[in-house]
Amino acid sequence: MIWFACARCGKRHKQPADAAGSLVFCECGQANRVPWDSTAPAPRESREGEARPGRRRRREAPPRDPAYCLDHEEAPSAHTCPDCGEAFCPRCLVEFQGLRLCGPCKNFRVRKLQRLPRVAGMAIAALVVGLLSAPIVFCTTVIPMVQHQQPGVILGYGVVGMAIGAAALLLGLVGLRVAEKDAGRGGRGLAMTGAAFGTAGLLWSLSLVVTMASRFVQG
């Protein structure tokens, strides 16, 4: 087995000896060329389980001519893959998202697109606070009015409702910004729903505060 480390993240990989010179992609997206001999130590369990091979002569990698295709040494290269940086002939390139990529790089991009997006935590928090704000604002504004509380008391409850609605709105806006900033994250709908509930609670409480404030001043 040939052991080597990723050039970007340092993760250790292993490949069979006949895979030397081939292109292998790490989980981080880095394209790595399999060396002819191990460049990283094997794990202890692997060293114990494998028989020690006899000493063999080190093979030198053949010179790489970027003017010719990586996969077809006799074909002149036509384009360089923007992801792995290797040169390929037209037969080895495919059009994907407006770019000319080699087959492995195209497959890696397709696999990334097929992954479920991670939902931003702020978007979930915005939805939870927004859903909770609706019954809380209702209890803190409508019930005191039904019970014919003093305008000053209702005014205080309205201020509390405004604070809860504003918090839900703020969390929704932050969650939406986080989801839009990172293309790999989801949760835009959750953040917008939380912001909508927060806005509704804020406007309702604000109208109540304005009404009670006018009555309190007149009284």
Rosetta constraint file for C-alpha pairs under 8 A:
AtomPair CA 1 CA 14 HARMONIC 6.35 0.50
AtomPair CA 1 CA 15 HARMONIC 5.72 0.50
AtomPair CA 1 CA 16 HARMONIC 4.67 0.50
AtomPair CA 1 CA 17 HARMONIC 5.51 0.50
AtomPair CA 1 CA 38 HARMONIC 7.83 0.50
AtomPair CA 2 CA 14 HARMONIC 5.39 0.50
AtomPair CA 2 CA 15 HARMONIC 5.20 0.50
AtomPair CA 2 CA 16 HARMONIC 5.92 0.50
AtomPair CA 2 CA 17 HARMONIC 5.88 0.50
AtomPair CA 2 CA 20 HARMONIC 7.88 0.50
AtomPair CA 2 CA 34 HARMONIC 7.78 0.50
AtomPair CA 2 CA 35 HARMONIC 7.44 0.50
AtomPair CA 2 CA 36 HARMONIC 7.51 0.50
AtomPair CA 2 CA 37 HARMONIC 5.92 0.50
AtomPair CA 2 CA 38 HARMONIC 4.68 0.50
AtomPair CA 2 CA 39 HARMONIC 7.90 0.50
AtomPair CA 3 CA 12 HARMONIC 6.93 0.50
AtomPair CA 3 CA 13 HARMONIC 5.69 0.50
AtomPair CA 3 CA 14 HARMONIC 4.45 0.50
AtomPair CA 3 CA 15 HARMONIC 6.66 0.50
AtomPair CA 3 CA 37 HARMONIC 7.68 0.50
AtomPair CA 3 CA 38 HARMONIC 4.58 0.50
AtomPair CA 3 CA 39 HARMONIC 6.18 0.50
AtomPair CA 3 CA 40 HARMONIC 5.38 0.50
AtomPair CA 3 CA 41 HARMONIC 6.63 0.50
AtomPair CA 3 CA 42 HARMONIC 6.14 0.50
AtomPair CA 4 CA 12 HARMONIC 5.74 0.50
AtomPair CA 4 CA 13 HARMONIC 5.46 0.50
AtomPair CA 4 CA 14 HARMONIC 6.44 0.50
AtomPair CA 4 CA 34 HARMONIC 7.33 0.50
AtomPair CA 4 CA 35 HARMONIC 7.37 0.50
AtomPair CA 4 CA 38 HARMONIC 5.72 0.50
AtomPair CA 4 CA 39 HARMONIC 4.94 0.50
AtomPair CA 4 CA 40 HARMONIC 4.67 0.50
AtomPair CA 4 CA 41 HARMONIC 7.75 0.50
AtomPair CA 5 CA 10 HARMONIC 5.05 0.50
AtomPair CA 5 CA 11 HARMONIC 5.34 0.50
AtomPair CA 5 CA 12 HARMONIC 4.36 0.50
AtomPair CA 5 CA 13 HARMONIC 5.97 0.50
AtomPair CA 5 CA 39 HARMONIC 7.28 0.50
AtomPair CA 5 CA 40 HARMONIC 6.09 0.50
AtomPair CA 6 CA 10 HARMONIC 4.49 0.50
AtomPair CA 6 CA 11 HARMONIC 5.20 0.50
AtomPair CA 6 CA 12 HARMONIC 6.39 0.50
AtomPair CA 6 CA 13 HARMONIC 7.34 0.50
AtomPair CA 6 CA 26 HARMONIC 6.69 0.50
AtomPair CA 6 CA 30 HARMONIC 7.20 0.50
AtomPair CA 6 CA 32 HARMONIC 6.46 0.50
AtomPair CA 7 CA 30 HARMONIC 7.19 0.50
AtomPair CA 7 CA 32 HARMONIC 6.89 0.50
AtomPair CA 8 CA 28 HARMONIC 7.66 0.50
AtomPair CA 8 CA 30 HARMONIC 6.31 0.50
AtomPair CA 9 CA 28 HARMONIC 7.03 0.50
AtomPair CA 11 CA 26 HARMONIC 7.86 0.50
AtomPair CA 12 CA 40 HARMONIC 7.27 0.50
AtomPair CA 15 CA 19 HARMONIC 6.23 0.50
AtomPair CA 15 CA 20 HARMONIC 7.83 0.50
AtomPair CA 15 CA 34 HARMONIC 7.46 0.50
AtomPair CA 16 CA 20 HARMONIC 7.60 0.50
AtomPair CA 17 CA 36 HARMONIC 7.52 0.50
AtomPair CA 19 CA 34 HARMONIC 6.80 0.50
AtomPair CA 20 CA 33 HARMONIC 7.84 0.50
AtomPair CA 20 CA 34 HARMONIC 4.97 0.50
AtomPair CA 20 CA 35 HARMONIC 5.46 0.50
AtomPair CA 20 CA 36 HARMONIC 5.01 0.50
AtomPair CA 20 CA 37 HARMONIC 7.87 0.50
AtomPair CA 21 CA 33 HARMONIC 5.88 0.50
AtomPair CA 21 CA 34 HARMONIC 5.07 0.50
AtomPair CA 21 CA 35 HARMONIC 5.99 0.50
AtomPair CA 21 CA 36 HARMONIC 6.73 0.50
AtomPair CA 21 CA 61 HARMONIC 7.73 0.50
AtomPair CA 22 CA 33 HARMONIC 5.77 0.50
AtomPair CA 22 CA 34 HARMONIC 5.57 0.50
AtomPair CA 23 CA 31 HARMONIC 6.45 0.50
AtomPair CA 23 CA 32 HARMONIC 5.71 0.50
AtomPair CA 23 CA 33 HARMONIC 4.75 0.50
AtomPair CA 23 CA 34 HARMONIC 6.33 0.50
AtomPair CA 24 CA 31 HARMONIC 5.75 0.50
AtomPair CA 24 CA 32 HARMONIC 5.20 0.50
AtomPair CA 24 CA 33 HARMONIC 6.24 0.50
AtomPair CA 24 CA 34 HARMONIC 6.85 0.50
AtomPair CA 25 CA 29 HARMONIC 6.05 0.50
AtomPair CA 25 CA 30 HARMONIC 5.66 0.50
AtomPair CA 25 CA 31 HARMONIC 4.55 0.50
AtomPair CA 25 CA 32 HARMONIC 6.02 0.50
AtomPair CA 25 CA 104 HARMONIC 8.00 0.50
AtomPair CA 25 CA 108 HARMONIC 7.96 0.50
AtomPair CA 26 CA 30 HARMONIC 5.40 0.50
AtomPair CA 26 CA 31 HARMONIC 6.54 0.50
AtomPair CA 26 CA 32 HARMONIC 7.35 0.50
AtomPair CA 29 CA 108 HARMONIC 7.45 0.50
AtomPair CA 30 CA 84 HARMONIC 7.41 0.50
AtomPair CA 31 CA 83 HARMONIC 7.94 0.50
AtomPair CA 31 CA 84 HARMONIC 5.54 0.50
AtomPair CA 35 CA 39 HARMONIC 7.33 0.50
AtomPair CA 36 CA 59 HARMONIC 6.68 0.50
AtomPair CA 36 CA 60 HARMONIC 7.32 0.50
AtomPair CA 36 CA 61 HARMONIC 6.82 0.50
AtomPair CA 37 CA 58 HARMONIC 7.60 0.50
AtomPair CA 42 CA 46 HARMONIC 6.24 0.50
AtomPair CA 42 CA 47 HARMONIC 6.22 0.50
AtomPair CA 43 CA 47 HARMONIC 6.30 0.50
AtomPair CA 44 CA 48 HARMONIC 6.18 0.50
AtomPair CA 45 CA 49 HARMONIC 6.12 0.50
AtomPair CA 46 CA 50 HARMONIC 6.07 0.50
AtomPair CA 47 CA 51 HARMONIC 7.81 0.50
AtomPair CA 66 CA 70 HARMONIC 7.72 0.50
AtomPair CA 66 CA 77 HARMONIC 7.23 0.50
AtomPair CA 66 CA 86 HARMONIC 7.62 0.50
AtomPair CA 66 CA 87 HARMONIC 6.00 0.50
AtomPair CA 67 CA 76 HARMONIC 5.89 0.50
AtomPair CA 67 CA 77 HARMONIC 5.43 0.50
AtomPair CA 67 CA 87 HARMONIC 7.40 0.50
AtomPair CA 68 CA 72 HARMONIC 7.35 0.50
AtomPair CA 68 CA 73 HARMONIC 5.72 0.50
AtomPair CA 68 CA 74 HARMONIC 6.73 0.50
AtomPair CA 68 CA 75 HARMONIC 5.66 0.50
AtomPair CA 68 CA 76 HARMONIC 4.15 0.50
AtomPair CA 68 CA 77 HARMONIC 4.46 0.50
AtomPair CA 68 CA 87 HARMONIC 7.02 0.50
AtomPair CA 68 CA 88 HARMONIC 7.06 0.50
AtomPair CA 68 CA 89 HARMONIC 7.39 0.50
AtomPair CA 69 CA 73 HARMONIC 5.50 0.50
AtomPair CA 69 CA 74 HARMONIC 7.37 0.50
AtomPair CA 69 CA 75 HARMONIC 5.68 0.50
AtomPair CA 69 CA 76 HARMONIC 5.72 0.50
AtomPair CA 69 CA 77 HARMONIC 4.58 0.50
AtomPair CA 69 CA 78 HARMONIC 7.84 0.50
AtomPair CA 69 CA 87 HARMONIC 5.61 0.50
AtomPair CA 69 CA 88 HARMONIC 4.18 0.50
AtomPair CA 69 CA 89 HARMONIC 5.11 0.50
AtomPair CA 70 CA 77 HARMONIC 7.96 0.50
AtomPair CA 70 CA 86 HARMONIC 6.94 0.50
AtomPair CA 70 CA 87 HARMONIC 6.13 0.50
AtomPair CA 70 CA 88 HARMONIC 5.68 0.50
AtomPair CA 71 CA 88 HARMONIC 7.15 0.50
AtomPair CA 71 CA 92 HARMONIC 7.71 0.50
AtomPair CA 72 CA 89 HARMONIC 7.58 0.50
AtomPair CA 75 CA 89 HARMONIC 6.32 0.50
AtomPair CA 76 CA 88 HARMONIC 7.81 0.50
AtomPair CA 76 CA 89 HARMONIC 6.09 0.50
AtomPair CA 77 CA 87 HARMONIC 5.61 0.50
AtomPair CA 77 CA 88 HARMONIC 4.80 0.50
AtomPair CA 77 CA 89 HARMONIC 4.37 0.50
AtomPair CA 77 CA 90 HARMONIC 7.53 0.50
AtomPair CA 78 CA 87 HARMONIC 7.11 0.50
AtomPair CA 78 CA 88 HARMONIC 6.04 0.50
AtomPair CA 78 CA 89 HARMONIC 4.93 0.50
AtomPair CA 78 CA 90 HARMONIC 6.02 0.50
AtomPair CA 79 CA 87 HARMONIC 5.69 0.50
AtomPair CA 79 CA 88 HARMONIC 5.77 0.50
AtomPair CA 79 CA 89 HARMONIC 6.71 0.50
AtomPair CA 79 CA 90 HARMONIC 7.46 0.50
AtomPair CA 79 CA 100 HARMONIC 7.81 0.50
AtomPair CA 80 CA 85 HARMONIC 5.79 0.50
AtomPair CA 80 CA 86 HARMONIC 5.40 0.50
AtomPair CA 80 CA 87 HARMONIC 4.20 0.50
AtomPair CA 80 CA 88 HARMONIC 6.18 0.50
AtomPair CA 81 CA 85 HARMONIC 5.12 0.50
AtomPair CA 81 CA 86 HARMONIC 5.61 0.50
AtomPair CA 81 CA 87 HARMONIC 6.32 0.50
AtomPair CA 81 CA 88 HARMONIC 7.33 0.50
AtomPair CA 81 CA 93 HARMONIC 7.99 0.50
AtomPair CA 81 CA 100 HARMONIC 6.54 0.50
AtomPair CA 81 CA 101 HARMONIC 5.04 0.50
AtomPair CA 81 CA 102 HARMONIC 5.98 0.50
AtomPair CA 82 CA 99 HARMONIC 7.97 0.50
AtomPair CA 82 CA 100 HARMONIC 7.73 0.50
AtomPair CA 82 CA 101 HARMONIC 6.84 0.50
AtomPair CA 83 CA 101 HARMONIC 7.35 0.50
AtomPair CA 83 CA 105 HARMONIC 6.50 0.50
AtomPair CA 84 CA 105 HARMONIC 7.14 0.50
AtomPair CA 88 CA 92 HARMONIC 5.95 0.50
AtomPair CA 88 CA 93 HARMONIC 6.80 0.50
AtomPair CA 88 CA 102 HARMONIC 7.30 0.50
AtomPair CA 89 CA 93 HARMONIC 6.91 0.50
AtomPair CA 92 CA 102 HARMONIC 5.79 0.50
AtomPair CA 92 CA 103 HARMONIC 6.66 0.50
AtomPair CA 93 CA 100 HARMONIC 5.90 0.50
AtomPair CA 93 CA 101 HARMONIC 5.36 0.50
AtomPair CA 93 CA 102 HARMONIC 4.67 0.50
AtomPair CA 93 CA 103 HARMONIC 6.58 0.50
AtomPair CA 94 CA 100 HARMONIC 5.45 0.50
AtomPair CA 94 CA 101 HARMONIC 5.47 0.50
AtomPair CA 94 CA 102 HARMONIC 6.25 0.50
AtomPair CA 94 CA 103 HARMONIC 6.87 0.50
AtomPair CA 94 CA 106 HARMONIC 7.59 0.50
AtomPair CA 95 CA 99 HARMONIC 5.58 0.50
AtomPair CA 95 CA 100 HARMONIC 4.72 0.50
AtomPair CA 95 CA 101 HARMONIC 6.42 0.50
AtomPair CA 96 CA 100 HARMONIC 6.37 0.50
AtomPair CA 96 CA 101 HARMONIC 6.83 0.50
AtomPair CA 96 CA 106 HARMONIC 6.86 0.50
AtomPair CA 101 CA 105 HARMONIC 6.12 0.50
AtomPair CA 101 CA 106 HARMONIC 5.79 0.50
AtomPair CA 102 CA 106 HARMONIC 6.13 0.50
AtomPair CA 103 CA 107 HARMONIC 6.18 0.50
AtomPair CA 104 CA 108 HARMONIC 6.16 0.50
AtomPair CA 105 CA 109 HARMONIC 6.30 0.50
AtomPair CA 106 CA 110 HARMONIC 6.25 0.50
AtomPair CA 107 CA 111 HARMONIC 6.18 0.50
AtomPair CA 108 CA 112 HARMONIC 6.34 0.50
AtomPair CA 109 CA 113 HARMONIC 6.28 0.50
AtomPair CA 110 CA 114 HARMONIC 6.27 0.50
AtomPair CA 111 CA 115 HARMONIC 6.59 0.50
AtomPair CA 117 CA 184 HARMONIC 5.49 0.50
AtomPair CA 117 CA 185 HARMONIC 5.00 0.50
AtomPair CA 117 CA 186 HARMONIC 5.28 0.50
AtomPair CA 118 CA 184 HARMONIC 6.65 0.50
AtomPair CA 118 CA 185 HARMONIC 4.65 0.50
AtomPair CA 118 CA 186 HARMONIC 5.57 0.50
AtomPair CA 118 CA 187 HARMONIC 7.96 0.50
AtomPair CA 119 CA 123 HARMONIC 7.24 0.50
AtomPair CA 119 CA 124 HARMONIC 7.58 0.50
AtomPair CA 119 CA 179 HARMONIC 7.68 0.50
AtomPair CA 119 CA 185 HARMONIC 5.40 0.50
AtomPair CA 119 CA 186 HARMONIC 4.42 0.50
AtomPair CA 119 CA 187 HARMONIC 4.90 0.50
AtomPair CA 120 CA 124 HARMONIC 6.81 0.50
AtomPair CA 120 CA 175 HARMONIC 6.74 0.50
AtomPair CA 120 CA 178 HARMONIC 6.82 0.50
AtomPair CA 120 CA 179 HARMONIC 6.00 0.50
AtomPair CA 120 CA 185 HARMONIC 6.04 0.50
AtomPair CA 120 CA 186 HARMONIC 6.17 0.50
AtomPair CA 120 CA 187 HARMONIC 5.79 0.50
AtomPair CA 121 CA 125 HARMONIC 6.28 0.50
AtomPair CA 121 CA 175 HARMONIC 7.41 0.50
AtomPair CA 122 CA 126 HARMONIC 6.02 0.50
AtomPair CA 122 CA 171 HARMONIC 6.59 0.50
AtomPair CA 122 CA 172 HARMONIC 7.47 0.50
AtomPair CA 122 CA 174 HARMONIC 6.79 0.50
AtomPair CA 122 CA 175 HARMONIC 4.41 0.50
AtomPair CA 122 CA 178 HARMONIC 7.52 0.50
AtomPair CA 122 CA 191 HARMONIC 7.58 0.50
AtomPair CA 123 CA 127 HARMONIC 6.32 0.50
AtomPair CA 123 CA 171 HARMONIC 7.41 0.50
AtomPair CA 123 CA 172 HARMONIC 6.32 0.50
AtomPair CA 123 CA 174 HARMONIC 7.78 0.50
AtomPair CA 123 CA 175 HARMONIC 4.26 0.50
AtomPair CA 123 CA 176 HARMONIC 6.58 0.50
AtomPair CA 123 CA 179 HARMONIC 7.62 0.50
AtomPair CA 123 CA 187 HARMONIC 5.54 0.50
AtomPair CA 123 CA 188 HARMONIC 6.95 0.50
AtomPair CA 123 CA 190 HARMONIC 5.56 0.50
AtomPair CA 123 CA 191 HARMONIC 4.36 0.50
AtomPair CA 123 CA 194 HARMONIC 7.78 0.50
AtomPair CA 124 CA 128 HARMONIC 6.27 0.50
AtomPair CA 124 CA 175 HARMONIC 7.87 0.50
AtomPair CA 124 CA 187 HARMONIC 7.27 0.50
AtomPair CA 124 CA 190 HARMONIC 6.33 0.50
AtomPair CA 124 CA 191 HARMONIC 6.95 0.50
AtomPair CA 125 CA 129 HARMONIC 6.10 0.50
AtomPair CA 125 CA 171 HARMONIC 7.03 0.50
AtomPair CA 126 CA 130 HARMONIC 5.84 0.50
AtomPair CA 126 CA 168 HARMONIC 5.78 0.50
AtomPair CA 126 CA 169 HARMONIC 7.56 0.50
AtomPair CA 126 CA 171 HARMONIC 4.83 0.50
AtomPair CA 126 CA 172 HARMONIC 4.72 0.50
AtomPair CA 126 CA 175 HARMONIC 6.75 0.50
AtomPair CA 126 CA 190 HARMONIC 7.26 0.50
AtomPair CA 126 CA 191 HARMONIC 5.61 0.50
AtomPair CA 126 CA 194 HARMONIC 4.82 0.50
AtomPair CA 126 CA 195 HARMONIC 6.85 0.50
AtomPair CA 127 CA 131 HARMONIC 6.05 0.50
AtomPair CA 127 CA 168 HARMONIC 7.87 0.50
AtomPair CA 127 CA 172 HARMONIC 7.27 0.50
AtomPair CA 127 CA 190 HARMONIC 5.55 0.50
AtomPair CA 127 CA 191 HARMONIC 6.02 0.50
AtomPair CA 127 CA 193 HARMONIC 6.20 0.50
AtomPair CA 127 CA 194 HARMONIC 4.02 0.50
AtomPair CA 127 CA 195 HARMONIC 7.62 0.50
AtomPair CA 128 CA 132 HARMONIC 6.17 0.50
AtomPair CA 128 CA 194 HARMONIC 7.09 0.50
AtomPair CA 129 CA 133 HARMONIC 5.87 0.50
AtomPair CA 129 CA 167 HARMONIC 7.83 0.50
AtomPair CA 129 CA 168 HARMONIC 5.41 0.50
AtomPair CA 129 CA 194 HARMONIC 6.86 0.50
AtomPair CA 130 CA 134 HARMONIC 6.82 0.50
AtomPair CA 130 CA 165 HARMONIC 7.43 0.50
AtomPair CA 130 CA 168 HARMONIC 5.01 0.50
AtomPair CA 130 CA 169 HARMONIC 7.52 0.50
AtomPair CA 130 CA 193 HARMONIC 7.44 0.50
AtomPair CA 130 CA 194 HARMONIC 4.29 0.50
AtomPair CA 130 CA 195 HARMONIC 6.62 0.50
AtomPair CA 130 CA 196 HARMONIC 7.60 0.50
AtomPair CA 130 CA 197 HARMONIC 4.97 0.50
AtomPair CA 130 CA 198 HARMONIC 5.24 0.50
AtomPair CA 131 CA 135 HARMONIC 7.76 0.50
AtomPair CA 131 CA 194 HARMONIC 6.78 0.50
AtomPair CA 131 CA 197 HARMONIC 6.60 0.50
AtomPair CA 132 CA 136 HARMONIC 6.37 0.50
AtomPair CA 133 CA 137 HARMONIC 5.76 0.50
AtomPair CA 133 CA 161 HARMONIC 7.96 0.50
AtomPair CA 133 CA 164 HARMONIC 6.09 0.50
AtomPair CA 133 CA 165 HARMONIC 6.22 0.50
AtomPair CA 133 CA 168 HARMONIC 7.17 0.50
AtomPair CA 133 CA 197 HARMONIC 7.26 0.50
AtomPair CA 133 CA 198 HARMONIC 6.74 0.50
AtomPair CA 133 CA 201 HARMONIC 6.84 0.50
AtomPair CA 134 CA 138 HARMONIC 6.20 0.50
AtomPair CA 134 CA 197 HARMONIC 6.73 0.50
AtomPair CA 134 CA 198 HARMONIC 7.78 0.50
AtomPair CA 134 CA 201 HARMONIC 6.22 0.50
AtomPair CA 135 CA 139 HARMONIC 6.10 0.50
AtomPair CA 136 CA 140 HARMONIC 6.11 0.50
AtomPair CA 136 CA 161 HARMONIC 7.36 0.50
AtomPair CA 137 CA 141 HARMONIC 6.00 0.50
AtomPair CA 137 CA 158 HARMONIC 7.98 0.50
AtomPair CA 137 CA 160 HARMONIC 7.97 0.50
AtomPair CA 137 CA 161 HARMONIC 4.85 0.50
AtomPair CA 137 CA 164 HARMONIC 7.42 0.50
AtomPair CA 137 CA 165 HARMONIC 7.73 0.50
AtomPair CA 137 CA 201 HARMONIC 6.28 0.50
AtomPair CA 137 CA 205 HARMONIC 7.29 0.50
AtomPair CA 138 CA 142 HARMONIC 5.43 0.50
AtomPair CA 138 CA 143 HARMONIC 7.22 0.50
AtomPair CA 139 CA 143 HARMONIC 5.42 0.50
AtomPair CA 139 CA 144 HARMONIC 7.79 0.50
AtomPair CA 140 CA 144 HARMONIC 6.76 0.50
AtomPair CA 140 CA 157 HARMONIC 5.26 0.50
AtomPair CA 140 CA 158 HARMONIC 6.87 0.50
AtomPair CA 140 CA 160 HARMONIC 7.48 0.50
AtomPair CA 140 CA 161 HARMONIC 6.49 0.50
AtomPair CA 141 CA 145 HARMONIC 6.66 0.50
AtomPair CA 141 CA 154 HARMONIC 6.62 0.50
AtomPair CA 141 CA 157 HARMONIC 5.86 0.50
AtomPair CA 141 CA 158 HARMONIC 5.74 0.50
AtomPair CA 141 CA 161 HARMONIC 7.14 0.50
AtomPair CA 141 CA 205 HARMONIC 7.13 0.50
AtomPair CA 141 CA 208 HARMONIC 7.54 0.50
AtomPair CA 142 CA 146 HARMONIC 6.28 0.50
AtomPair CA 143 CA 147 HARMONIC 6.17 0.50
AtomPair CA 144 CA 148 HARMONIC 6.24 0.50
AtomPair CA 144 CA 149 HARMONIC 5.42 0.50
AtomPair CA 144 CA 153 HARMONIC 7.81 0.50
AtomPair CA 144 CA 154 HARMONIC 6.02 0.50
AtomPair CA 144 CA 157 HARMONIC 7.99 0.50
AtomPair CA 145 CA 149 HARMONIC 6.02 0.50
AtomPair CA 145 CA 154 HARMONIC 6.77 0.50
AtomPair CA 149 CA 153 HARMONIC 6.35 0.50
AtomPair CA 149 CA 154 HARMONIC 6.45 0.50
AtomPair CA 150 CA 154 HARMONIC 6.39 0.50
AtomPair CA 151 CA 155 HARMONIC 5.92 0.50
AtomPair CA 151 CA 212 HARMONIC 5.58 0.50
AtomPair CA 151 CA 213 HARMONIC 7.61 0.50
AtomPair CA 151 CA 215 HARMONIC 6.90 0.50
AtomPair CA 151 CA 216 HARMONIC 5.89 0.50
AtomPair CA 152 CA 156 HARMONIC 6.31 0.50
AtomPair CA 152 CA 212 HARMONIC 7.36 0.50
AtomPair CA 152 CA 213 HARMONIC 7.88 0.50
AtomPair CA 152 CA 216 HARMONIC 6.57 0.50
AtomPair CA 153 CA 157 HARMONIC 6.39 0.50
AtomPair CA 154 CA 158 HARMONIC 6.12 0.50
AtomPair CA 154 CA 209 HARMONIC 7.89 0.50
AtomPair CA 154 CA 212 HARMONIC 6.93 0.50
AtomPair CA 155 CA 159 HARMONIC 6.38 0.50
AtomPair CA 155 CA 208 HARMONIC 7.37 0.50
AtomPair CA 155 CA 209 HARMONIC 5.34 0.50
AtomPair CA 155 CA 212 HARMONIC 5.61 0.50
AtomPair CA 155 CA 213 HARMONIC 6.63 0.50
AtomPair CA 156 CA 160 HARMONIC 6.46 0.50
AtomPair CA 157 CA 161 HARMONIC 6.26 0.50
AtomPair CA 158 CA 162 HARMONIC 6.17 0.50
AtomPair CA 158 CA 205 HARMONIC 5.04 0.50
AtomPair CA 158 CA 206 HARMONIC 6.99 0.50
AtomPair CA 158 CA 208 HARMONIC 6.11 0.50
AtomPair CA 158 CA 209 HARMONIC 5.33 0.50
AtomPair CA 159 CA 163 HARMONIC 6.33 0.50
AtomPair CA 159 CA 205 HARMONIC 6.95 0.50
AtomPair CA 159 CA 206 HARMONIC 7.65 0.50
AtomPair CA 159 CA 209 HARMONIC 6.69 0.50
AtomPair CA 160 CA 164 HARMONIC 6.41 0.50
AtomPair CA 161 CA 165 HARMONIC 6.17 0.50
AtomPair CA 161 CA 201 HARMONIC 6.91 0.50
AtomPair CA 161 CA 202 HARMONIC 6.85 0.50
AtomPair CA 161 CA 205 HARMONIC 5.49 0.50
AtomPair CA 162 CA 166 HARMONIC 5.98 0.50
AtomPair CA 162 CA 201 HARMONIC 6.90 0.50
AtomPair CA 162 CA 202 HARMONIC 4.76 0.50
AtomPair CA 162 CA 203 HARMONIC 7.66 0.50
AtomPair CA 162 CA 205 HARMONIC 5.20 0.50
AtomPair CA 162 CA 206 HARMONIC 6.24 0.50
AtomPair CA 163 CA 167 HARMONIC 6.14 0.50
AtomPair CA 163 CA 202 HARMONIC 7.50 0.50
AtomPair CA 164 CA 168 HARMONIC 6.37 0.50
AtomPair CA 164 CA 198 HARMONIC 7.47 0.50
AtomPair CA 164 CA 201 HARMONIC 7.69 0.50
AtomPair CA 164 CA 202 HARMONIC 7.49 0.50
AtomPair CA 165 CA 169 HARMONIC 6.16 0.50
AtomPair CA 165 CA 197 HARMONIC 7.50 0.50
AtomPair CA 165 CA 198 HARMONIC 4.20 0.50
AtomPair CA 165 CA 199 HARMONIC 6.16 0.50
AtomPair CA 165 CA 200 HARMONIC 7.37 0.50
AtomPair CA 165 CA 201 HARMONIC 4.85 0.50
AtomPair CA 165 CA 202 HARMONIC 4.41 0.50
AtomPair CA 166 CA 170 HARMONIC 6.03 0.50
AtomPair CA 166 CA 198 HARMONIC 6.14 0.50
AtomPair CA 166 CA 199 HARMONIC 7.10 0.50
AtomPair CA 166 CA 202 HARMONIC 5.90 0.50
AtomPair CA 167 CA 171 HARMONIC 6.15 0.50
AtomPair CA 167 CA 198 HARMONIC 7.19 0.50
AtomPair CA 168 CA 172 HARMONIC 6.11 0.50
AtomPair CA 168 CA 194 HARMONIC 6.25 0.50
AtomPair CA 168 CA 195 HARMONIC 5.98 0.50
AtomPair CA 168 CA 197 HARMONIC 7.32 0.50
AtomPair CA 168 CA 198 HARMONIC 4.57 0.50
AtomPair CA 168 CA 199 HARMONIC 7.76 0.50
AtomPair CA 169 CA 173 HARMONIC 6.28 0.50
AtomPair CA 169 CA 194 HARMONIC 6.80 0.50
AtomPair CA 169 CA 195 HARMONIC 4.26 0.50
AtomPair CA 169 CA 196 HARMONIC 7.10 0.50
AtomPair CA 169 CA 197 HARMONIC 7.53 0.50
AtomPair CA 169 CA 198 HARMONIC 4.54 0.50
AtomPair CA 169 CA 199 HARMONIC 5.80 0.50
AtomPair CA 170 CA 174 HARMONIC 6.23 0.50
AtomPair CA 170 CA 195 HARMONIC 7.18 0.50
AtomPair CA 171 CA 175 HARMONIC 5.96 0.50
AtomPair CA 171 CA 191 HARMONIC 7.65 0.50
AtomPair CA 171 CA 194 HARMONIC 7.70 0.50
AtomPair CA 171 CA 195 HARMONIC 7.16 0.50
AtomPair CA 172 CA 176 HARMONIC 6.06 0.50
AtomPair CA 172 CA 191 HARMONIC 4.52 0.50
AtomPair CA 172 CA 192 HARMONIC 6.01 0.50
AtomPair CA 172 CA 193 HARMONIC 7.61 0.50
AtomPair CA 172 CA 194 HARMONIC 5.33 0.50
AtomPair CA 172 CA 195 HARMONIC 4.31 0.50
AtomPair CA 173 CA 177 HARMONIC 6.20 0.50
AtomPair CA 173 CA 191 HARMONIC 6.91 0.50
AtomPair CA 173 CA 192 HARMONIC 7.54 0.50
AtomPair CA 173 CA 195 HARMONIC 6.49 0.50
AtomPair CA 174 CA 178 HARMONIC 6.23 0.50
AtomPair CA 175 CA 179 HARMONIC 6.18 0.50
AtomPair CA 175 CA 187 HARMONIC 7.71 0.50
AtomPair CA 175 CA 188 HARMONIC 7.47 0.50
AtomPair CA 175 CA 191 HARMONIC 5.41 0.50
AtomPair CA 176 CA 180 HARMONIC 6.15 0.50
AtomPair CA 176 CA 187 HARMONIC 7.44 0.50
AtomPair CA 176 CA 188 HARMONIC 5.41 0.50
AtomPair CA 176 CA 191 HARMONIC 5.30 0.50
AtomPair CA 176 CA 192 HARMONIC 6.77 0.50
AtomPair CA 177 CA 181 HARMONIC 5.97 0.50
AtomPair CA 178 CA 182 HARMONIC 6.49 0.50
AtomPair CA 179 CA 183 HARMONIC 7.14 0.50
AtomPair CA 179 CA 185 HARMONIC 5.44 0.50
AtomPair CA 179 CA 186 HARMONIC 5.68 0.50
AtomPair CA 179 CA 187 HARMONIC 6.15 0.50
AtomPair CA 179 CA 188 HARMONIC 5.89 0.50
AtomPair CA 180 CA 185 HARMONIC 7.72 0.50
AtomPair CA 180 CA 188 HARMONIC 7.36 0.50
AtomPair CA 187 CA 191 HARMONIC 6.18 0.50
AtomPair CA 188 CA 192 HARMONIC 6.13 0.50
AtomPair CA 189 CA 193 HARMONIC 6.09 0.50
AtomPair CA 190 CA 194 HARMONIC 6.24 0.50
AtomPair CA 191 CA 195 HARMONIC 6.13 0.50
AtomPair CA 192 CA 196 HARMONIC 6.06 0.50
AtomPair CA 193 CA 197 HARMONIC 6.33 0.50
AtomPair CA 194 CA 198 HARMONIC 6.15 0.50
AtomPair CA 195 CA 199 HARMONIC 6.02 0.50
AtomPair CA 196 CA 200 HARMONIC 6.19 0.50
AtomPair CA 197 CA 201 HARMONIC 6.23 0.50
AtomPair CA 198 CA 202 HARMONIC 6.01 0.50
AtomPair CA 199 CA 203 HARMONIC 6.08 0.50
AtomPair CA 200 CA 204 HARMONIC 6.11 0.50
AtomPair CA 201 CA 205 HARMONIC 6.04 0.50
AtomPair CA 202 CA 206 HARMONIC 5.94 0.50
AtomPair CA 203 CA 207 HARMONIC 6.15 0.50
AtomPair CA 204 CA 208 HARMONIC 6.33 0.50
AtomPair CA 205 CA 209 HARMONIC 6.08 0.50
AtomPair CA 206 CA 210 HARMONIC 6.16 0.50
AtomPair CA 207 CA 211 HARMONIC 6.17 0.50
AtomPair CA 208 CA 212 HARMONIC 6.05 0.50
AtomPair CA 209 CA 213 HARMONIC 5.80 0.50
AtomPair CA 210 CA 214 HARMONIC 6.24 0.50
AtomPair CA 211 CA 215 HARMONIC 6.43 0.50
AtomPair CA 212 CA 216 HARMONIC 5.93 0.50
AtomPair CA 213 CA 217 HARMONIC 6.10 0.50
AtomPair CA 214 CA 218 HARMONIC 6.14 0.50
AtomPair CA 215 CA 219 HARMONIC 5.90 0.50
